[in-house]
Amino acid sequence: MPSRWLRKEGILPVVLGLAALGVASYFLLFAPELRTIGSLRAEVAAKDAEVAEAMKLRTEVAQSRVGEGARWEERLRTWERRVPPTPDTEHLLAEIGEMAVRHNLKAFGLTVAPAAGSAQGGDPTAVFAGAPAQGKEGAVEARFRLTFRSTYRDLAEFLDEIPRARRLLTIRSVSVREKADAMAAEIELSAWHRRGR
């Protein structure tokens, strides 16, 4: 019965006409806007991807800059820790003495070696006060001569510990002579401290 009523009154053509008008208006009015919205969404997605890539690169650069800066700061702290601002002779001699005792060095003697090209003799204050920096910018070198008797093993362990000392020490020369009861060794060391500003 309802279908007869629709045919009788002519409502079906009106409903179909309205539906066709709705579909036509969708394609004429809304479809271009929806295409524009779709293209804007794609553009926004592309820009978001570019921004994400830029932020990722910026983070990587910042991390590498921080990492590189941290490495340089650590090197600077190590330099300042191992090369004191003053000669600090007491602590240096105490550290060398501790190393000598730890490695069973016998007849241990420590003297100040004359700096190359200077006639300062054995006065440690003269060496520290007047010695020019030799090969290290901003650092002053003081040379020490160590003499002792030991076994080869004790000598090797002593030499192995020198680079790990609290102070920056460099070995200038090592000479060894065989004796009847033990080996006699002579080592020339350089200790460094920062030049006063």
C-alpha atoms as a printed R data frame, in Angstrom:
    type eleno elety resid chain resno       x      y      z
1   ATOM     1    CA   MET     A     1   0.000  0.000  0.000
2   ATOM     2    CA   PRO     A     2   2.691  2.577  0.728
3   ATOM     3    CA   SER     A     3   4.236  1.973 -2.677
4   ATOM     4    CA   ARG     A     4   0.898  2.723 -4.347
5   ATOM     5    CA   TRP     A     5   0.582  5.892 -2.360
6   ATOM     6    CA   LEU     A     6   4.048  6.945 -3.539
7   ATOM     7    CA   ARG     A     7   3.168  6.303 -7.170
8   ATOM     8    CA   LYS     A     8  -0.218  7.892 -6.833
9   ATOM     9    CA   GLU     A     9   0.832 11.116 -5.310
10  ATOM    10    CA   GLY     A    10   4.030 11.517 -7.431
11  ATOM    11    CA   ILE     A    11   6.281 11.638 -4.406
12  ATOM    12    CA   LEU     A    12   8.736  9.129 -5.809
13  ATOM    13    CA   PRO     A    13   9.853 11.417 -8.621
14  ATOM    14    CA   VAL     A    14  10.262 14.242 -6.091
15  ATOM    15    CA   VAL     A    15  12.333 12.050 -3.750
16  ATOM    16    CA   LEU     A    16  14.444 10.834 -6.649
17  ATOM    17    CA   GLY     A    17  14.869 14.387 -7.852
18  ATOM    18    CA   LEU     A    18  15.965 15.537 -4.395
19  ATOM    19    CA   ALA     A    19  18.411 12.617 -4.138
20  ATOM    20    CA   ALA     A    20  19.818 13.437 -7.582
21  ATOM    21    CA   LEU     A    21  20.057 17.098 -6.588
22  ATOM    22    CA   GLY     A    22  21.907 16.116 -3.370
23  ATOM    23    CA   VAL     A    23  24.369 13.932 -5.284
24  ATOM    24    CA   ALA     A    24  24.875 16.634 -7.907
25  ATOM    25    CA   SER     A    25  25.408 19.321 -5.248
26  ATOM    26    CA   TYR     A    26  27.919 17.038 -3.497
27  ATOM    27    CA   PHE     A    27  29.922 16.645 -6.689
28  ATOM    28    CA   LEU     A    28  29.565 20.292 -7.642
29  ATOM    29    CA   LEU     A    29  30.056 21.967 -4.233
30  ATOM    30    CA   PHE     A    30  31.749 19.622 -1.764
31  ATOM    31    CA   ALA     A    31  33.959 17.375 -3.926
32  ATOM    32    CA   PRO     A    32  36.324 20.223 -4.953
33  ATOM    33    CA   GLU     A    33  36.563 21.311 -1.317
34  ATOM    34    CA   LEU     A    34  37.244 17.755 -0.208
35  ATOM    35    CA   ARG     A    35  39.957 17.450 -2.886
36  ATOM    36    CA   THR     A    36  41.485 20.707 -1.629
37  ATOM    37    CA   ILE     A    37  41.331 19.440  1.938
38  ATOM    38    CA   GLY     A    38  42.953 16.157  0.853
39  ATOM    39    CA   SER     A    39  45.769 17.976 -0.967
40  ATOM    40    CA   LEU     A    40  46.280 20.256  2.077
41  ATOM    41    CA   ARG     A    41  46.463 17.197  4.327
42  ATOM    42    CA   ALA     A    42  49.087 15.645  2.037
43  ATOM    43    CA   GLU     A    43  51.043 18.917  2.048
44  ATOM    44    CA   VAL     A    44  50.856 19.126  5.846
45  ATOM    45    CA   ALA     A    45  52.016 15.500  6.114
46  ATOM    46    CA   ALA     A    46  54.980 16.258  3.801
47  ATOM    47    CA   LYS     A    47  55.884 19.354  5.859
48  ATOM    48    CA   ASP     A    48  55.588 17.337  9.080
49  ATOM    49    CA   ALA     A    49  57.975 14.758  7.629
50  ATOM    50    CA   GLU     A    50  60.431 17.542  6.677
51  ATOM    51    CA   VAL     A    51  60.204 19.076 10.162
52  ATOM    52    CA   ALA     A    52  60.681 15.661 11.788
53  ATOM    53    CA   GLU     A    53  63.772 15.053  9.625
54  ATOM    54    CA   ALA     A    54  65.128 18.531 10.436
55  ATOM    55    CA   MET     A    55  64.548 17.986 14.170
56  ATOM    56    CA   LYS     A    56  66.250 14.599 13.983
57  ATOM    57    CA   LEU     A    57  69.288 16.162 12.262
58  ATOM    58    CA   ARG     A    58  69.323 19.025 14.756
59  ATOM    59    CA   THR     A    59  69.240 16.558 17.657
60  ATOM    60    CA   GLU     A    60  72.080 14.548 16.114
61  ATOM    61    CA   VAL     A    61  74.144 17.719 15.605
62  ATOM    62    CA   ALA     A    62  73.453 18.867 19.163
63  ATOM    63    CA   GLN     A    63  74.392 15.453 20.559
64  ATOM    64    CA   SER     A    64  77.585 15.303 18.502
65  ATOM    65    CA   ARG     A    65  78.452 18.865 19.544
66  ATOM    66    CA   VAL     A    66  77.829 18.013 23.190
67  ATOM    67    CA   GLY     A    67  79.768 14.769 22.855
68  ATOM    68    CA   GLU     A    68  82.709 16.491 21.165
69  ATOM    69    CA   GLY     A    69  82.608 19.334 23.684
70  ATOM    70    CA   ALA     A    70  82.467 16.881 26.576
71  ATOM    71    CA   ARG     A    71  85.511 15.051 25.207
72  ATOM    72    CA   TRP     A    72  87.454 18.311 24.946
73  ATOM    73    CA   GLU     A    73  86.360 19.383 28.422
74  ATOM    74    CA   GLU     A    74  87.471 16.016 29.819
75  ATOM    75    CA   ARG     A    75  90.847 16.396 28.101
76  ATOM    76    CA   LEU     A    76  91.198 19.884 29.564
77  ATOM    77    CA   ARG     A    77  90.299 18.635 33.058
78  ATOM    78    CA   THR     A    78  92.839 15.808 32.672
79  ATOM    79    CA   TRP     A    79  95.490 18.322 31.601
80  ATOM    80    CA   GLU     A    80  94.730 20.617 34.543
81  ATOM    81    CA   ARG     A    81  94.763 17.673 36.956
82  ATOM    82    CA   ARG     A    82  98.026 16.163 35.670
83  ATOM    83    CA   VAL     A    83  99.856 19.464 35.045
84  ATOM    84    CA   PRO     A    84  99.471 21.602 38.186
85  ATOM    85    CA   PRO     A    85  99.794 25.402 38.157
86  ATOM    86    CA   THR     A    86 102.834 25.266 40.472
87  ATOM    87    CA   PRO     A    87 105.855 22.942 40.593
88  ATOM    88    CA   ASP     A    88 104.376 21.171 43.666
89  ATOM    89    CA   THR     A    89 107.730 19.494 44.211
90  ATOM    90    CA   GLU     A    90 106.856 17.954 47.594
91  ATOM    91    CA   HIS     A    91 103.924 15.936 46.254
92  ATOM    92    CA   LEU     A    92 105.859 14.958 43.134
93  ATOM    93    CA   LEU     A    93 108.825 13.646 45.127
94  ATOM    94    CA   ALA     A    94 106.491 11.840 47.531
95  ATOM    95    CA   GLU     A    95 104.704 10.156 44.596
96  ATOM    96    CA   ILE     A    96 107.986  9.055 42.989
97  ATOM    97    CA   GLY     A    97 109.176  7.775 46.382
98  ATOM    98    CA   GLU     A    98 105.958  5.770 46.852
99  ATOM    99    CA   MET     A    99 106.424  4.218 43.418
100 ATOM   100    CA   ALA     A   100 110.040  3.305 44.276
101 ATOM   101    CA   VAL     A   101 108.991  1.621 47.527
102 ATOM   102    CA   ARG     A   102 106.089 -0.194 45.839
103 ATOM   103    CA   HIS     A   103 108.463 -1.698 43.246
104 ATOM   104    CA   ASN     A   104 111.298 -2.662 45.635
105 ATOM   105    CA   LEU     A   105 113.911 -0.316 44.179
106 ATOM   106    CA   LYS     A   106 117.128 -0.524 46.238
107 ATOM   107    CA   ALA     A   107 119.696  2.245 46.816
108 ATOM   108    CA   PHE     A   108 117.188  4.717 45.404
109 ATOM   109    CA   GLY     A   109 118.516  8.185 44.689
110 ATOM   110    CA   LEU     A   110 116.743 11.190 43.175
111 ATOM   111    CA   THR     A   111 118.557 14.310 41.978
112 ATOM   112    CA   VAL     A   112 117.633 17.216 39.784
113 ATOM   113    CA   ALA     A   113 119.109 16.804 36.331
114 ATOM   114    CA   PRO     A   114 120.442 19.992 34.758
115 ATOM   115    CA   ALA     A   115 118.156 21.340 32.075
116 ATOM   116    CA   ALA     A   116 119.483 21.143 28.543
117 ATOM   117    CA   GLY     A   117 121.686 24.144 27.815
118 ATOM   118    CA   SER     A   118 121.571 25.517 31.368
119 ATOM   119    CA   ALA     A   119 124.126 25.588 34.141
120 ATOM   120    CA   GLN     A   120 121.663 25.506 37.000
121 ATOM   121    CA   GLY     A   121 123.255 22.495 38.671
122 ATOM   122    CA   GLY     A   122 121.259 20.609 41.243
123 ATOM   123    CA   ASP     A   123 119.111 23.420 42.625
124 ATOM   124    CA   PRO     A   124 115.463 22.387 42.067
125 ATOM   125    CA   THR     A   125 114.112 25.902 42.612
126 ATOM   126    CA   ALA     A   126 116.406 27.227 39.912
127 ATOM   127    CA   VAL     A   127 115.191 24.575 37.494
128 ATOM   128    CA   PHE     A   128 111.531 25.301 38.203
129 ATOM   129    CA   ALA     A   129 111.872 29.069 38.322
130 ATOM   130    CA   GLY     A   130 113.979 29.662 35.261
131 ATOM   131    CA   ALA     A   131 113.626 26.705 32.932
132 ATOM   132    CA   PRO     A   132 111.980 27.600 29.657
133 ATOM   133    CA   ALA     A   133 109.256 25.419 28.253
134 ATOM   134    CA   GLN     A   134 110.911 22.838 26.057
135 ATOM   135    CA   GLY     A   135 108.582 21.535 23.402
136 ATOM   136    CA   LYS     A   136 105.322 22.153 25.325
137 ATOM   137    CA   GLU     A   137 103.545 25.474 24.924
138 ATOM   138    CA   GLY     A   138 102.327 26.839 28.240
139 ATOM   139    CA   ALA     A   139 104.193 24.218 30.306
140 ATOM   140    CA   VAL     A   140 107.496 24.284 32.159
141 ATOM   141    CA   GLU     A   141 109.685 21.192 32.366
142 ATOM   142    CA   ALA     A   142 111.766 20.061 35.343
143 ATOM   143    CA   ARG     A   143 114.116 17.110 34.888
144 ATOM   144    CA   PHE     A   144 114.966 14.559 37.558
145 ATOM   145    CA   ARG     A   145 117.529 11.770 37.549
146 ATOM   146    CA   LEU     A   146 116.655  8.549 39.378
147 ATOM   147    CA   THR     A   147 119.300  5.962 40.245
148 ATOM   148    CA   PHE     A   148 118.583  2.597 41.844
149 ATOM   149    CA   ARG     A   149 119.285 -1.125 41.840
150 ATOM   150    CA   SER     A   150 116.565 -3.635 41.032
151 ATOM   151    CA   THR     A   151 115.587 -6.694 39.082
152 ATOM   152    CA   TYR     A   152 114.401 -6.452 35.489
153 ATOM   153    CA   ARG     A   153 110.858 -7.194 36.562
154 ATOM   154    CA   ASP     A   154 110.829 -4.415 39.181
155 ATOM   155    CA   LEU     A   155 112.299 -1.993 36.637
156 ATOM   156    CA   ALA     A   156 109.668 -2.942 34.044
157 ATOM   157    CA   GLU     A   157 106.812 -2.510 36.547
158 ATOM   158    CA   PHE     A   158 108.225  0.843 37.691
159 ATOM   159    CA   LEU     A   159 108.514  2.103 34.095
160 ATOM   160    CA   ASP     A   160 105.008  0.823 33.365
161 ATOM   161    CA   GLU     A   161 103.568  2.840 36.270
162 ATOM   162    CA   ILE     A   162 105.168  6.170 35.305
163 ATOM   163    CA   PRO     A   163 102.592  7.085 32.589
164 ATOM   164    CA   ARG     A   164  99.781  6.366 35.085
165 ATOM   165    CA   ALA     A   165 101.199  8.692 37.757
166 ATOM   166    CA   ARG     A   166  99.033 11.521 39.096
167 ATOM   167    CA   ARG     A   167 101.441 14.063 37.590
168 ATOM   168    CA   LEU     A   168 102.395 14.215 33.933
169 ATOM   169    CA   LEU     A   169 105.799 12.529 33.806
170 ATOM   170    CA   THR     A   170 107.749 11.688 30.678
171 ATOM   171    CA   ILE     A   171 110.745  9.385 30.465
172 ATOM   172    CA   ARG     A   172 113.718 11.106 28.810
173 ATOM   173    CA   SER     A   173 116.237  8.266 29.003
174 ATOM   174    CA   VAL     A   174 116.843  4.882 30.613
175 ATOM   175    CA   SER     A   175 120.252  3.285 31.044
176 ATOM   176    CA   VAL     A   176 120.919 -0.098 32.629
177 ATOM   177    CA   ARG     A   177 124.213 -1.648 33.768
178 ATOM   178    CA   GLU     A   178 124.672 -5.165 35.059
179 ATOM   179    CA   LYS     A   179 126.198 -5.458 38.536
180 ATOM   180    CA   ALA     A   180 127.241 -8.573 40.409
181 ATOM   181    CA   ASP     A   181 124.318 -8.608 42.857
182 ATOM   182    CA   ALA     A   182 121.702 -6.596 40.942
183 ATOM   183    CA   MET     A   183 121.128 -4.400 37.957
184 ATOM   184    CA   ALA     A   184 121.941 -0.656 38.274
185 ATOM   185    CA   ALA     A   185 119.518  1.636 36.447
186 ATOM   186    CA   GLU     A   186 119.465  5.359 35.776
187 ATOM   187    CA   ILE     A   187 116.315  7.075 34.528
188 ATOM   188    CA   GLU     A   188 115.870 10.693 33.560
189 ATOM   189    CA   LEU     A   189 112.309 11.945 33.999
190 ATOM   190    CA   SER     A   190 110.588 15.191 33.081
191 ATOM   191    CA   ALA     A   191 107.822 16.604 35.265
192 ATOM   192    CA   TRP     A   192 105.627 19.385 33.935
193 ATOM   193    CA   HIS     A   193 103.734 22.262 35.477
194 ATOM   194    CA   ARG     A   194 101.784 25.105 33.904
195 ATOM   195    CA   ARG     A   195 103.458 28.397 33.174
196 ATOM   196    CA   GLY     A   196 102.298 31.225 35.435
197 ATOM   197    CA   ARG     A   197 100.056 33.747 33.687
